[in-house]
Amino acid sequence: MHVLIVGAGPGGLTLAACLAQKGIRSTIIEKFPANRAAGYSIGLHLNGWGVMERLGLIDQFKARAMPLGPAHYRDVRGRKLFSYDYQVLADVAGGRILAILRQDVQSILADAVRETSQIRYSTTVSTIKEVAGGVDVTFDDGVSETFDIVVGADGYRSSVRRLAFGPHEEFLRPLGYRAAAWRIKLDRPLNASFVGMMDVDLQGGLYDIGDGTAATLFCWRDASLDRVEPAARLPMLKRHFGTWPDPVAFALDADIDWNLAFFDTISQIEMTSWSKGRIVLLGDSAWCLTFLSGQGTSTALAGAYVLAQELSTKGFSEAFEAYEARMRPVTTRMQAVSKKIGGQYVPGSQLGIRLQSWILPIMLSRPFAGLMSKRFMAPKIDLGR
Ligand SMILES: Cc1cc2nc3c(=O)[nH]c(=O)nc-3n(C[C@H](O)[C@H](O)[C@H](O)COP(=O)(O)OP(=O)(O)OC[C@H]3O[C@@H](n4cnc5c(N)ncnc54)[C@H](O)[C@@H]3O)c2cc1C
């Protein structure tokens, strides 16, 4: 069997690694050149941790993990709102949580599959057509090839989904927010894992990576779905956050390369089925949970593991059915959770901010953090034997 995986993100690369473990051949294509340095941090939780253990890669993740410590929130005049400690959340999860740069996840995984899968960078799909016994794919350089199965692991604006299932608008469910994230060099240590600021409908902050740089994350309420041209992105951020003090002011003064930074609307993907014939979707392209859930990466990794496992023991249509039956309860639940989290992440009133400042430090303290994590983290996905 020869599987084409479109997208060398966390989901696509993990699928290639899991397929290789089962002796299944795969080719990966990625539209960007080799390991683009996307400058944001992601959290690895229970389900992703389990997959990386099974692939023998967890020690590499631990070696590149960012320090876990306090998170401090301030208002836009720089006054303290509240604090909590990420280490408490890690302890509650038995230590099986870490934060890591997305580009590090990709480079660990790309190294792991280098011997077993071919990765073609700067390549995308132009057409996908199912034929008797396979799928004909034309790449953007005009070359055509036939594969047994095509997996769309190409993120929430998936081309595979658009070509095989229908236009984005049919599946995109906007949550009413926009976000931006990029990486900066710090001029002084943050002395915390995260320093954030909040105002009505706005949140912005910096994660300390531990090497003299920080990953920023800005999120604001914005119902419009229009694409914002690269030249208009910083002015839009300055309109919302331009009067805020350091460290936000410092982050906005950095020289931002919008080709590497993230800037998009926050939308979930909702589909009634993730497969059509020999084509199947994985991760954000199938069920995007958004960063608000904090579980998108781990769920994509678990989905990759489950899909490879099913493909190694069943024909493709039964395998796709079994994969969806195992994954869907978790993705449905986490989509509901992340819809609720938005209003708490970016409170819509001063009263909301005050309530948040009062409730969050209590709920994230040692006696209650276990309850919080049960409510907001993805339940354990059975990875089988
Ligand atoms: C700012 C931010 C913060 C986040 N924080 C967290 C967090 O803390 N915890 C967490 O679990 N998740 C977080 N997420 C979500 C997480 O990044 C995603 O859920 C996860 O990366 C999904 O992996 P994926 O492989 O399915 O898709 P993606 O990560 O989107 O990867 C898709 C890949 O496909 C490539 N691609 C796209 N189109 C094509 C095409 N046409 N042809 C070829 N290649 C293509 C892309 O370049 C990319 O490499 C965050 C996301 C953002 C934006």
The ligand as a Gaussian input file, in Angstrom:
#p B3LYP/6-31G(d) Opt

LIG

0 1
 C       -1.214000      30.254000      17.655000
 C       -1.572000      28.826000      17.877000
 C       -1.366000      28.243000      19.112000
 C       -1.702000      26.904000      19.313000
 N       -1.512000      26.352000      20.544000
 C       -1.799000      25.050000      20.727000
 C       -1.539000      24.424000      21.988000
 O       -1.084000      25.021000      22.946000
 N       -1.831000      23.098000      22.112000
 C       -2.326000      22.367000      21.069000
 O       -2.536000      21.164000      21.214000
 N       -2.595000      22.936000      19.875000
 C       -2.347000      24.254000      19.681000
 N       -2.608000      24.829000      18.473000
 C       -3.265000      24.026000      17.436000
 C       -2.278000      23.127000      16.721000
 O       -1.262000      23.899000      16.126000
 C       -3.010000      22.306000      15.665000
 O       -4.160000      21.695000      16.192000
 C       -2.092000      21.217000      15.136000
 O       -0.928000      21.793000      14.599000
 C       -2.822000      20.398000      14.077000
 O       -1.903000      19.641000      13.342000
 P       -2.204000      19.216000      11.850000
 O       -0.993000      18.462000      11.420000
 O       -3.535000      18.571000      11.773000
 O       -2.353000      20.570000      11.003000
 P       -1.362000      21.779000      10.833000
 O       -0.558000      21.979000      12.038000
 O       -2.174000      22.917000      10.335000
 O       -0.371000      21.310000       9.677000
 C       -0.783000      21.270000       8.340000
 C        0.427000      21.206000       7.443000
 O       -0.022000      21.115000       6.098000
 C        0.653000      22.063000       5.293000
 N       -0.238000      22.403000       4.179000
 C       -1.334000      23.185000       4.200000
 N       -1.916000      23.221000       2.990000
 C       -1.174000      22.423000       2.189000
 C       -1.271000      22.044000       0.832000
 N       -2.255000      22.503000       0.050000
 N       -0.334000      21.213000       0.312000
 C        0.682000      20.750000       1.098000
 N        0.825000      21.078000       2.392000
 C       -0.086000      21.887000       2.931000
 C        0.918000      23.220000       6.229000
 O        1.966000      24.048000       5.762000
 C        1.282000      22.477000       7.517000
 O        2.630000      22.127000       7.557000
 C       -2.266000      26.152000      18.250000
 C       -2.480000      26.738000      17.003000
 C       -2.129000      28.067000      16.814000
 C       -2.370000      28.673000      15.463000

